[in-house]
Amino acid sequence: MTSLRTLGSSGLEVFPLALGGNVFGWTASEQASFAVLDAYASAGGNFIDTADSYSAFAEGNEGGESETIIGRWMKSRGNRSDVVIATKVSQHPRYQGLSAANIKAAADASLLRLDTDHIDLYFTHYDKPEVPVDEIVGALDELVKAGKVRHIAASNISPERLRASLEVSDRAGLARYVAVQPHYNLVSRDTYEGPLRDLAAREGLAAVPYFSLASGFLTGKYRPGTPVDSARAGSAGKYVESERGRKVLAALDEIADAHGTPVATVALAWLAAQPTITAPIASARTVDQLPALLGVAQLRLTAEELDRLTRASD
């Protein structure tokens, strides 16, 4: 049985891999999404990350497709109390920004799509510096007091704004962020390592990083001269020709070979072992893609292996 990890000060116990819901209703149909969700849950997974805007970026979609699919899945399986649902506010085409009124309206819309009476972890998706932090935190606190949200968190936020938000919470006795969601992986370390991670560590915040596999590059399937038919090929391609990308892949290949495990599992295991990280987020379009992600719950890299990967990506 995989041991769960405690998410910061929230008391929430989560599987060490958060299943990303960005593909549901985009590159994964409802039927395919249900199959992935079922397989994840049957492996002991209980932490699902989505956003109200997923997947407004896909042609013909208006946003909210992912939440709707997750809501239908939970209802059909009768398992709402077994899963930790994280969703986000600020980017839905009809609910843009972080004004107090928008946060509350967007939360109600998310609850409706998820077909639930509460959100376990509610993230501000992208910080909006034009909105005072006390307005944002105040609105989130109202949602917590109303029982609509259990815990609050911040994604894509600067250390300065995060610190100011925590100070408002502490000073006014309001709900406090328990987690951050940074862009962080073996080939993209600069955004999180440094002041943001130091602050998270000091304040006891959990980190739940997105793009954990660098848009698929860290699965090892994107290599020089190898075309890949994927909606993410463009995003992953930028790493293929970089010196850092080549060094990281070489180190991943050797360590994966030594463990007899997929490259993606090793990349996630490196991330899961970093300070403050509770659960990397990774998504799967098909059930076949899941085992390489779920393997992070079992794989423990040695200190030497971790150091080798870190040096390869420096």
N, C-alpha and C positions, 0 to 999 in steps of 0.2 A: 504493500500500500504506500503510495507516494505521500510524503509528509507535506502538509500545507504550510504556507508562510503567513505570518501576521503582517497585515498591511499598515505600516506605520503605527500610529496611536489609535487607529480606528477600531481595533479588535476584530476586524474582518479577517477570516482565514481563507486564503486563496491558493489555488494551484499555482505552481511556479512558472506556468506559461499562460498568459492571457490570450484568449482566442480573439483575433481581430475580426470585427464584423464589417469592415469596409468593402469586402467583396460580395456580401449578401445583397442580391438585387442588382448587382453590377456584372461581374464575371461569373458569378454563381447564381443559378436560378433558385427559386424557392425550394424546389425538390432537392437540388444539390446542396443547398444551405442546410436543410433539415438533416440530410445524411451526414454532413460534416459535424453539425452540432450534436447529433446522436453519438457519433464515434468519439468526439471529444469528451462528452459527458460519461460515456461508458468506460473511458480510460481514467476517470476520476477528475476530469476537468470541471471547474465550477466558476471560472472568471471570464466573462465575456465583455469585450470593449467595443463600443460603437459610438455614433454621434448622430445628432439630428439631421446633419447635412448629408450623410451617406445615403444614396450616392447621387446627389444633385449634379455631380460632374459628368455623369453618363448621359448620353443622348436619350431623350424621351423620359428621363426621370425628373422628379421635382424635389427630391430630398425626403428623407424619412423611410425610404424603402427598407433599409437594413433593420431599423427599429421595428417596423411592421412585421417583418419575417421572424425576428427573434420573439416578438410578442405572440405571434401565432404558434410558433414552436413551443414556447413555454405553456401556453394554454392547452395545446393538444397533448402534451406530455404530463401536464399537471405537476410541474417541477419548479414552480417559481421560488419556493422557499429553499431549494437546493443550489441555486445559482446566485452569483454576485454580478449584478449588472452595472456597468459603467457607461454613461453616455455624456454628451457634451452640448454646450450652448455657445452660440455667437455666429455660426456660419450658415445656418439654414436660410435659403433665399427669402423666406417670408419672416424669419426671425433673426435679423442681422443685428449684431452688436451686443453690448453688455449693459445697456441701461437697465435700471431696476424693473421697469415695466416689461421690457423684452425678456429678461431672464425668467420672470414669473409666467409669462404667456408661453414661452418656449418649453418650459418645464411641463406645463399642463398638456401641451401638444405631444411631448415625448411620452408622458404617462398614458395618454390615450392610445398612441401607436403601440406602445409596449404592453398595453392591456394589463396594467398593474397599478397598485396604489402608492408605490414608492420606488425611487431610484436609489440603489445602494451607494453609488459613488458618482457625483455630478461634477464634471470638469468644466471650467471655462476653456473653450477650445483654443481660441487665439485671444491673447490679452488685447484690450483696446485702451491704449494709454490716455485717450481723450476723456475717458470715464474715470472719475475719482474712485480710488480703491474702496473708500468707505461706502460708496453707493453699491458697488458690486458685492462686497462682503455682506452688507446689510440685507440685500435682496436674497442672497444665498442663505443667510441666517433665518430669514422669514420662512423659507422653504423647509429648512430643518425643523424649525419650531412647529410648522404645520404638519409635519410627519411625511411630507412628500419626498424628501431627500434625507438619507441617513448620514452621509458624509460628503464633504466638499473637497475639491482638488483643482489644480491649475495646470494647464498645458500651454506650451509655447509662451512662457512668461520670463521676463528679465529678472535677475537677482534683486535688482532695486525695487521693482514692483512687488515681487514676492515678499521681500522683507517688510515693505510698507503694509501689505495686506495682513501679514501675521501680527504686526504691531497694532493695527486697528482691532483685530480680533481679541488680542490680549487686553488691550486698554478698555474696550467696551464690553468684554465678556461675550463676544459673539462666536458663532461656529468658526472653526479654524481649519485651514487646509491641512489634510492628512497625507497628501501625495502630490507629486509632480509627474508630468508626462513629457519628457524631453525627446528630441530627435537624437538618438544615440545608438551607435553600433561600432564594430571594429574598424570601419573605414571612415566614420564620421564621429569624432570624439570631442571636437573643439567646442561645440555648443554647450555641452553638459559639464565636462571636466573643467574644474576651476571654480569661480565664485558661486555658480548655481549649485553644483554638487556639494561644495563646502557648507553652504547655507542649509541645504536639505539635510545633511548629516548632523549639523549643529541643532537643527530644530526638530529632528526626529521624523522627517518626512520620508515616505517611501517613494521610490522612483519606478515608474512603469513605462519604459521607453518604447517609442514607436519607431518604425523603419528598422527594426532589430536585425533584419536580414538585408538591409540596404536595397530595398525594392527587388529582392531576389538575387542580387549579386552574390551574397554570402551563402547561397545554396550550392554554388559551384557550377551551375549550369551555363552561366554566361562566361565565355572564354574567347580570347582573340581568334577571329576567323570562324566562330561558331554562331550562325544566326539562330535566334530563338523566337518562336512565334508566341508572343505574350504581350498583354496590354502594358506591361511594365518594362519592356525591352529598352525603351528610350532612357528611362530613369536609371536602370542598372548599367547601361552601356557606358556611362561616363566613368565608371570605375575600372572597366576592363583594360583600358589603355594606360592607366596611371601606374607609376612605379609602386606606389603604396598598395594598390589593388593587386598587382602581380605578386608582391612579397607576401601579402596576407594570404592569398590563395595557396601559395607554395607551402606556407606553414600549416594552413588548415588541412591541406591534402595529406601531409605527412602524419599529423596528429590523428586525423580521421582514420587513416589507414592503420595506424598503431592500435586504435581502439575498435576497429571494425565497425565504424559508425558513420553515418552521413556527414558531409561537410557542414550542412546547416545545423546539425545538433551541436557540433563543436563550437561554431560561431555563437550560438545561443548560450552554451555553457560558459564561454568566456564572459559574456555579458551578465549572466545570472550571478557570476562570482564577483562582480565589481561592487565596490562600496555603495550602499544605499539601495541597490537594485532588489526589488521584491519579485517582479515577474516581467520578463520581456513580453511584448505583444508581437504575435505573428499570425498571419492569416493563411487559410487553405481554401482553395477553390473546390478541391476534390478530396475524398477520403484518403486516396493514395498519398497525398501530400502530408497528411497528418503525422505518421510515425516519426518522421525526421524532426518534427517540432516537439512532439511529446517526449522524445528521448532526452530532452534537457532535464526532465525530472529525475533521471537516473544517472546521467553522466557527471562524474566528478573529475575535473582536470587536475593534474599535479601542479604544484607551485611553479615548477620549471616550465611546464607546458603553457600555463597562463602568462608567464613572463615572456616566453618566446613569441606568443601571439601579440602581446603588447609591444614588444620591440619591433616586430615586423610591421606594425601599423603606425609606429612613431613617425 
